[in-house]
Amino acid sequence: MYVCICNNITEDQVKNVVSKGLTGKDALSHLGVGSGCGICVMDAIDRLNSSIDQSPKTNNSTPSKS
C-alpha cells in the first residue's frame, strides 16, 4: 500500500527503514515522505509507529554479574 503518492513510498519501504534502525523524522526524511503535498505525513507517522511497535526488540542490556 502506498503511504506517500507524491514520492511513491510504500508501507514496505517504511518497514524496511525501521528494520535498519531509523525512526521518527530520520526515517521519514530518509524516505522523502511529506516533501511533496504533505497530506501523507500523519498517516506515515502512524504507519511508522506501527512498524516500530511490530519490529523485533533488541536487548542491549548488560548481563548482571552473579
Helices and strands as residue ranges (DSSP letters): E 2-4, E 9-10, H 11-19, H 24-31, H 41-54
